[in-house]
Amino acid sequence: MEKFTKFFRVLTCIICLLITSSLNAQSTWPPVGSGIQGDGLTEATAWEITTYTHLSDLAVYVNTGNGPSTVGKYYKLMTDIVFPLTTSSFGTPHIGDNRIPGAIFQGNFDGNGKVVSNQYYNRMPNSLFGYISGAEIKNLGIEVYRIRGTQNVGGLVGRADNSIIKNCYAVGSITGNSAVGGLVGVNYNSTISNSYALCEVDGVTDIGGFVGINEGTILTSYAAGNVIATGTGTPGVGHIGGFVGRNCNTITDCYATGDVIATDSYMVGGFAGVSRDGYITYCYATGNITVTGGDYVGGFVGDNSLSATLQNCVAANSTVAAVGFNVNRVAGINFGTESNNYAYNLMFIPGANGGVVGMPAPMATLQSFNFYNTGSIWFNSTPWSIDNMPNSNKSWILCDDDMLPRLQWEGIECDIIPPDICYFNAYGGDGTQNNPYQIYYPCQEKN
């Protein structure tokens, strides 16, 4: 009996130690013994995240109601983080959770150009940042096999309120039910810029290659993954777009290149499913669209409604394969304002009707620098912010006439010959009639 009593005393002590340790990890930051450097008070003295455990500890700290303690604090990723194979799929970091009071990340997280990735299927069932507010996330890459969730699911952030996200990207497969985006599920009053998503995004309603629902501002960003949606067949349920599912605010200087495939879905577009009271300008879409069942389908936007404005945009899709009552090149249906929008003149649309056709243009025109740089053909006589060489003061770059514009920050290099240089004798020759100099670039006179 005495041995039995001693056993339970020892067991009780062990349990108490474990509980104390757990509470300590949840109530203090950095956790005791973590080895995390820095004091988090300034960007220069940010807490240095160097291991997977540090990320997990941060998730535990925030998700036990300590989100307010992250206000004004700085965190910096010092190395690439790979989720270990031994990690339980339910134990991966999910920093911030809107189901828990006070569990909102509100600090400043600098990815420092590093990447968070996983090694195994389903090792990251949720977005790395579940819910942020008043936060800044920058310079961070996410590379995962698959992220799964129900609603508010993104490759980087599930929901972002009043925050800043810049210079970030996500690569992988993102699956959810509603408000699902390649980078962010829901953007509410936040600004996202200079970012991209290369993700296959699957869901039911409010599904976008970059953002599921946008109620903030998105600038100079792109989505390059396919979007696949299986809807309910219920009118009004859908909002599927190559870039954004539902837009209710501002998107400028962005593009989408992924295909959009939808079944029993309404309001489907190569760039946006629906834009309600939104403003989209200087953007383009190229992906093919295939819709089986549903309605309101456009090469650029499915439904441009209420007081929404769509102007100075391009639908460069090859095919919009949808048969419905509201299908067309630029917009399936329009109750808002649209002007100076162009569409590929050979876009194939079986049974197109209603909606916005857009001004037709051959692909050679849509790939021409002069097209985007000619103010007279755009709304308010204002051309795209574009140059044919690297220029940090411009949003876009178009080097030659065999591509569509790309964003300046992508670092596209243009092969431009100095205007007063000739390259003689590149492949031999001595300048005689029988053995002339061989010139592989033409001479150009100085302006």
C-alpha positions as CSV (number, residue, x, y, z in Angstrom):
1,M,0.0,0.0,0.0
2,E,2.8,2.4,0.9
3,K,4.6,1.6,-2.4
4,F,1.3,2.2,-4.2
5,T,0.9,5.6,-2.5
6,K,4.4,6.6,-3.3
7,F,3.8,5.7,-6.9
8,F,0.8,8.0,-7.1
9,R,2.7,10.8,-5.4
10,V,5.5,10.5,-8.0
11,L,2.9,10.4,-10.8
12,T,1.1,13.4,-9.4
13,C,4.4,15.4,-9.3
14,I,5.2,14.4,-12.9
15,I,1.7,15.6,-14.0
16,C,2.1,18.8,-12.1
17,L,5.5,19.5,-13.7
18,L,4.0,18.8,-17.2
19,I,1.1,21.1,-16.5
20,T,3.3,23.8,-15.1
21,S,5.7,23.5,-18.1
22,S,2.7,23.7,-20.5
23,L,1.2,26.8,-18.8
24,N,4.7,28.4,-18.8
25,A,5.0,27.8,-22.5
26,Q,1.6,29.3,-23.1
27,S,1.9,32.3,-20.8
28,T,5.4,33.5,-21.4
29,W,7.3,34.6,-24.5
30,P,9.9,33.5,-25.3
31,P,9.4,30.2,-23.5
32,V,11.9,29.5,-20.8
33,G,14.9,27.6,-22.2
34,S,13.9,28.2,-25.8
35,G,17.2,29.9,-26.7
36,I,15.4,32.5,-28.8
37,Q,17.6,35.6,-29.2
38,G,16.4,39.3,-29.3
39,D,14.0,41.3,-27.2
40,G,11.3,41.9,-29.8
41,L,11.1,45.6,-29.1
42,T,12.4,46.9,-32.5
43,E,12.9,45.5,-35.9
44,A,16.7,45.5,-35.3
45,T,16.3,43.4,-32.1
46,A,13.5,41.2,-33.3
47,W,13.0,37.8,-31.7
48,E,14.9,35.3,-33.9
49,I,12.9,32.3,-35.0
50,T,15.4,29.5,-35.9
51,T,13.5,26.2,-35.5
52,Y,10.2,24.5,-36.1
53,T,9.7,24.4,-32.4
54,H,9.9,28.1,-32.1
55,L,7.1,28.5,-34.6
56,S,5.0,25.9,-32.7
57,D,5.7,27.8,-29.4
58,L,4.5,31.0,-31.0
59,A,1.3,29.3,-32.2
60,V,0.7,28.0,-28.7
61,Y,1.4,31.4,-27.1
62,V,-0.9,33.3,-29.4
63,N,-3.7,30.6,-29.4
64,T,-4.0,30.6,-25.7
65,G,-5.2,34.2,-25.7
66,N,-2.0,36.1,-25.7
67,G,-2.5,37.8,-29.1
68,P,-2.7,41.3,-27.5
69,S,0.8,40.8,-26.1
70,T,2.1,40.6,-29.7
71,V,1.1,44.2,-30.5
72,G,4.1,46.2,-31.6
73,K,6.4,43.2,-31.2
74,Y,8.9,42.0,-33.8
75,Y,9.7,38.4,-35.0
76,K,12.2,37.4,-37.6
77,L,12.8,34.1,-39.3
78,M,16.5,33.4,-39.4
79,T,16.6,30.2,-41.5
80,D,14.4,28.0,-43.7
81,I,12.0,25.9,-41.6
82,V,11.0,22.4,-42.7
83,F,8.2,20.6,-40.8
84,P,9.7,17.3,-39.5
85,L,8.2,14.0,-40.7
86,T,7.4,13.1,-37.1
87,T,5.1,16.0,-36.6
88,S,1.5,15.2,-36.0
89,S,-0.8,16.8,-38.6
90,F,-2.7,18.3,-35.7
91,G,0.4,19.8,-34.1
92,T,1.6,22.0,-36.9
93,P,1.8,25.8,-36.3
94,H,-1.4,27.7,-36.9
95,I,-0.7,31.1,-35.5
96,G,-4.0,32.8,-34.6
97,D,-7.5,31.3,-34.4
98,N,-10.7,33.4,-34.7
99,R,-12.6,30.7,-32.7
100,I,-10.5,31.5,-29.5
101,P,-10.9,34.9,-27.7
102,G,-7.6,36.8,-27.9
103,A,-6.0,34.4,-30.3
104,I,-5.1,36.9,-33.0
105,F,-1.5,37.6,-34.1
106,Q,-1.0,41.4,-34.0
107,G,2.8,41.7,-34.3
108,N,5.4,42.1,-37.1
109,F,6.8,39.0,-38.7
110,D,9.7,39.3,-41.1
111,G,10.3,36.2,-43.1
112,N,13.8,37.6,-44.0
113,G,13.6,35.9,-47.4
114,K,13.3,32.4,-45.9
115,V,10.8,29.6,-46.6
116,V,8.5,27.5,-44.4
117,S,7.9,24.2,-46.0
118,N,6.8,20.6,-45.3
119,Q,8.0,17.2,-46.3
120,Y,5.0,15.1,-46.1
121,Y,1.3,15.0,-47.2
122,N,-1.1,16.8,-44.9
123,R,1.6,18.0,-42.5
124,M,0.1,21.5,-42.7
125,P,-3.6,21.2,-42.4
126,N,-4.1,25.0,-41.9
127,S,-2.7,28.3,-42.9
128,L,0.6,29.2,-41.1
129,F,-1.1,32.4,-39.8
130,G,-4.8,31.6,-39.1
131,Y,-5.9,35.1,-38.1
132,I,-4.0,38.3,-38.0
133,S,-5.1,41.9,-37.2
134,G,-3.0,45.1,-37.2
135,A,0.0,42.9,-38.1
136,E,2.7,43.0,-40.8
137,I,3.9,39.9,-42.6
138,K,6.7,40.4,-45.1
139,N,9.5,38.6,-47.1
140,L,8.1,35.1,-46.4
141,G,7.7,32.1,-48.6
142,I,5.4,29.1,-48.0
143,E,6.0,25.9,-49.9
144,V,3.7,23.0,-48.9
145,Y,2.2,19.9,-50.4
146,R,-1.3,20.6,-49.2
147,I,-3.2,22.9,-46.8
148,R,-6.6,21.9,-45.8
149,G,-9.3,23.8,-44.0
150,T,-13.0,24.6,-43.9
151,Q,-13.3,28.3,-44.3
152,N,-10.9,31.3,-44.3
153,V,-8.1,29.2,-45.7
154,G,-5.0,30.6,-47.5
155,G,-1.5,29.5,-48.3
156,L,-0.1,32.1,-46.0
157,V,-3.0,33.7,-44.0
158,G,-6.5,32.5,-43.3
159,R,-7.9,35.9,-42.4
160,A,-6.1,39.3,-42.4
161,D,-7.7,42.3,-40.8
162,N,-6.2,45.8,-40.9
163,S,-2.8,44.4,-41.7
164,I,0.0,44.6,-44.3
165,I,1.3,41.7,-46.3
166,K,4.1,42.3,-48.8
167,N,6.8,40.4,-50.6
168,C,5.3,37.0,-49.8
169,Y,4.4,33.9,-51.8
170,A,2.8,30.6,-51.4
171,V,3.3,27.4,-53.5
172,G,1.2,24.2,-53.1
173,S,-2.4,22.9,-53.0
174,I,-5.0,24.8,-51.0
175,T,-8.3,23.1,-50.2
176,G,-11.3,24.4,-48.3
177,N,-15.0,25.0,-48.5
178,S,-15.5,28.8,-48.5
179,A,-13.2,31.9,-48.6
180,V,-10.2,30.0,-49.9
181,G,-7.3,31.7,-51.6
182,G,-3.8,30.8,-52.8
183,L,-2.2,33.4,-50.5
184,V,-5.0,34.7,-48.2
185,G,-8.5,33.4,-47.5
186,V,-10.1,36.7,-46.5
187,N,-8.5,40.2,-46.8
188,Y,-10.4,42.7,-44.7
189,N,-9.2,46.3,-44.8
190,S,-5.6,45.1,-45.3
191,T,-3.1,45.9,-48.0
192,I,-1.3,43.1,-50.0
193,S,1.4,44.0,-52.4
194,N,4.3,42.5,-54.4
195,S,3.2,39.0,-53.7
196,Y,2.1,35.9,-55.6
197,A,0.5,32.5,-55.3
198,L,1.4,29.5,-57.4
199,C,-1.3,27.2,-56.0
200,E,-4.0,24.9,-57.1
201,V,-7.0,26.1,-55.1
202,D,-10.1,23.9,-54.6
203,G,-13.4,24.8,-52.9
204,V,-17.0,25.6,-53.2
205,T,-17.7,29.3,-52.8
206,D,-15.6,32.5,-52.7
207,I,-12.6,30.7,-54.2
208,G,-9.7,32.7,-55.8
209,G,-6.2,31.9,-57.0
210,F,-4.8,34.6,-54.8
211,V,-7.5,35.7,-52.4
212,G,-10.9,34.2,-51.6
213,I,-12.7,37.4,-50.5
214,N,-11.1,40.8,-50.9
215,E,-12.4,43.7,-48.8
216,G,-9.1,45.5,-48.7
217,T,-6.5,46.6,-51.2
218,I,-4.3,44.4,-53.5
219,L,-1.5,45.9,-55.6
220,T,1.1,44.5,-58.0
221,S,0.5,40.8,-57.3
222,Y,-0.3,37.7,-59.4
223,A,-1.8,34.2,-59.2
224,A,-0.5,31.5,-61.5
225,G,-2.3,28.3,-60.3
226,N,-5.5,26.6,-61.4
227,V,-8.7,27.2,-59.5
228,I,-11.2,24.3,-59.3
229,A,-14.6,24.6,-57.8
230,T,-17.5,22.2,-57.2
231,G,-20.6,24.2,-56.3
232,T,-24.0,23.3,-55.0
233,G,-25.9,24.3,-58.1
234,T,-27.7,26.9,-56.0
235,P,-28.0,30.3,-57.8
236,G,-25.8,32.9,-56.1
237,V,-23.5,30.2,-54.6
238,G,-20.1,30.4,-56.3
239,H,-17.8,33.4,-56.8
240,I,-14.9,31.6,-58.5
241,G,-12.0,33.6,-60.0
242,G,-8.5,33.0,-61.2
243,F,-7.3,35.8,-58.9
244,V,-10.1,36.6,-56.5
245,G,-13.4,34.9,-55.8
246,R,-15.3,37.9,-54.5
247,N,-14.0,41.5,-54.6
248,C,-15.6,44.3,-52.6
249,N,-12.7,46.8,-52.7
250,T,-9.6,47.7,-54.7
251,I,-7.4,45.6,-57.0
252,T,-4.8,47.4,-59.2
253,D,-1.9,46.2,-61.3
254,C,-2.4,42.5,-60.9
255,Y,-2.8,39.4,-63.2
256,A,-4.0,35.8,-63.2
257,T,-2.8,33.1,-65.6
258,G,-4.3,29.9,-64.1
259,D,-7.2,28.0,-65.7
260,V,-10.6,28.1,-63.9
261,I,-12.7,24.9,-63.8
262,A,-16.1,25.0,-62.1
263,T,-19.1,22.7,-61.8
264,D,-22.5,23.9,-60.7
265,S,-21.0,27.3,-59.9
266,Y,-22.3,30.8,-60.5
267,M,-20.3,33.9,-61.1
268,V,-17.1,32.6,-62.6
269,G,-14.3,34.7,-64.2
270,G,-10.7,34.4,-65.3
271,F,-9.7,37.1,-62.9
272,A,-12.7,37.6,-60.5
273,G,-15.9,35.6,-59.9
274,V,-17.8,38.7,-58.7
275,S,-16.9,42.3,-58.1
276,R,-19.5,44.0,-55.8
277,D,-19.0,47.6,-55.1
278,G,-15.4,46.9,-56.0
279,Y,-12.8,48.7,-58.2
280,I,-10.5,46.7,-60.5
281,T,-8.2,48.5,-62.9
282,Y,-5.0,47.8,-64.9
283,C,-5.3,44.0,-64.6
284,Y,-5.4,41.0,-66.9
285,A,-6.4,37.4,-67.1
286,T,-5.2,34.6,-69.5
287,G,-6.5,31.3,-68.1
288,N,-9.0,29.2,-69.9
289,I,-12.4,28.8,-68.3
290,T,-14.6,25.7,-68.2
291,V,-17.9,25.8,-66.5
292,T,-20.4,22.9,-66.4
293,G,-23.7,24.1,-65.0
294,G,-24.1,27.6,-63.5
295,D,-24.3,31.0,-64.9
296,Y,-22.7,34.5,-65.1
297,V,-19.3,33.6,-66.7
298,G,-16.8,36.0,-68.1
299,G,-13.2,35.9,-69.5
300,F,-12.3,38.5,-66.8
301,V,-15.2,38.7,-64.3
302,G,-18.4,36.7,-63.9
303,D,-20.5,39.5,-62.4
304,N,-19.6,43.2,-62.2
305,S,-22.4,44.4,-60.0
306,L,-23.9,47.2,-57.9
307,S,-21.5,50.2,-57.9
308,A,-18.5,48.1,-59.0
309,T,-16.1,49.7,-61.5
310,L,-14.1,47.7,-64.1
311,Q,-11.8,49.7,-66.3
312,N,-8.5,49.5,-68.2
313,C,-8.4,45.7,-68.0
314,V,-7.6,42.9,-70.5
315,A,-9.2,39.4,-71.0
316,A,-6.6,37.5,-72.9
317,N,-8.2,34.1,-72.5
318,S,-8.2,31.6,-75.4
319,T,-11.4,29.8,-74.3
320,V,-14.5,30.5,-72.2
321,A,-16.3,27.2,-72.4
322,A,-19.6,27.9,-70.7
323,V,-23.1,27.7,-71.9
324,G,-25.5,29.9,-70.0
325,F,-27.6,33.0,-70.2
326,N,-24.9,35.4,-69.2
327,V,-21.5,34.5,-70.8
328,N,-19.1,36.8,-72.6
329,R,-15.5,37.9,-73.2
330,V,-15.0,40.5,-70.4
331,A,-18.0,40.1,-68.1
332,G,-20.8,37.6,-67.9
333,I,-23.1,40.3,-66.6
334,N,-22.7,43.9,-65.7
335,F,-24.8,46.2,-63.5
336,G,-21.8,48.4,-62.6
337,T,-19.5,50.6,-64.5
338,E,-17.1,49.3,-67.1
339,S,-15.0,51.2,-69.6
340,N,-11.9,50.8,-71.8
341,N,-11.6,47.0,-71.3
342,Y,-10.2,44.8,-74.1
343,A,-10.5,41.2,-75.0
344,Y,-8.7,38.8,-77.2
345,N,-10.5,38.9,-80.5
346,L,-10.2,35.1,-81.2
347,M,-11.4,34.1,-77.8
348,F,-13.6,31.0,-78.2
349,I,-17.0,31.3,-76.5
350,P,-19.7,28.8,-77.6
351,G,-23.1,30.4,-77.3
352,A,-21.9,33.8,-75.9
353,N,-24.7,36.1,-74.9
354,G,-25.4,39.1,-72.7
355,G,-22.6,40.6,-70.7
356,V,-19.7,42.7,-71.8
357,V,-17.9,41.9,-75.0
358,G,-15.1,44.4,-74.6
359,M,-13.1,46.0,-77.4
360,P,-11.6,43.3,-79.5
361,A,-7.8,43.1,-80.0
362,P,-5.5,40.5,-81.6
363,M,-3.0,38.8,-79.5
364,A,-0.2,40.7,-81.2
365,T,-1.7,43.9,-80.0
366,L,-2.2,42.6,-76.4
367,Q,1.5,41.7,-76.4
368,S,2.6,45.1,-77.7
369,F,4.3,47.7,-75.4
370,N,2.8,50.5,-77.4
371,F,-0.7,49.2,-76.7
372,Y,-0.3,49.6,-72.9
373,N,1.7,52.8,-73.3
374,T,-0.8,54.7,-75.4
375,G,-2.8,56.9,-73.1
376,S,-5.6,57.8,-75.7
377,I,-7.0,54.2,-75.7
378,W,-7.3,54.0,-71.9
379,F,-9.8,55.5,-69.5
380,N,-9.0,59.1,-68.6
381,S,-6.2,59.0,-71.2
382,T,-4.0,57.3,-68.6
383,P,-1.8,54.4,-69.9
384,W,-0.6,51.5,-67.8
385,S,2.4,52.2,-65.5
386,I,4.7,50.4,-67.8
387,D,8.2,50.5,-69.2
388,N,10.2,48.3,-71.7
389,M,13.1,48.1,-69.3
390,P,13.6,47.7,-65.5
391,N,12.2,50.8,-63.8
392,S,11.4,50.8,-60.1
393,N,9.1,53.8,-60.7
394,K,6.7,51.7,-62.8
395,S,4.5,48.8,-62.0
396,W,4.8,46.8,-65.2
397,I,7.5,45.8,-67.7
398,L,7.0,44.5,-71.3
399,C,10.4,43.8,-73.0
400,D,9.3,42.8,-76.4
401,D,6.2,41.8,-78.4
402,D,5.9,38.1,-77.7
403,M,4.6,38.2,-74.1
404,L,2.0,40.0,-71.9
405,P,3.2,42.5,-69.3
406,R,4.9,41.3,-66.1
407,L,5.4,43.1,-62.9
408,Q,8.6,45.1,-62.4
409,W,9.5,43.4,-59.1
410,E,9.6,40.0,-60.8
411,G,13.1,41.0,-62.1
412,I,12.5,40.3,-65.8
413,E,15.7,41.1,-67.7
414,C,15.3,42.7,-71.1
415,D,18.0,42.2,-73.8
416,I,18.4,45.8,-74.8
417,I,21.2,46.8,-77.1
418,P,23.0,50.0,-76.2
419,P,21.9,52.5,-78.9
420,D,25.4,53.4,-80.1
421,I,27.2,50.0,-80.0
422,C,27.8,47.5,-82.9
423,Y,29.1,44.0,-82.2
424,F,31.5,43.3,-85.1
425,N,33.7,40.3,-85.6
426,A,31.5,38.3,-83.2
427,Y,31.9,35.1,-85.3
428,G,35.1,36.0,-87.1
429,G,35.8,37.7,-90.4
430,D,38.4,40.2,-91.4
431,G,36.3,42.8,-93.3
432,T,37.3,41.8,-96.8
433,Q,34.8,41.0,-99.6
434,N,35.5,37.3,-99.4
435,N,35.5,37.3,-95.6
436,P,33.3,40.0,-94.2
437,Y,32.7,40.9,-90.6
438,Q,29.9,38.8,-89.1
439,I,27.5,41.0,-87.1
440,Y,25.0,39.3,-84.8
441,Y,23.4,42.5,-83.5
442,P,22.5,45.4,-85.8
443,C,24.1,48.8,-85.3
444,Q,21.8,51.4,-83.9
445,E,22.4,55.1,-84.1
446,K,22.5,57.3,-81.1
447,N,19.3,59.3,-80.6
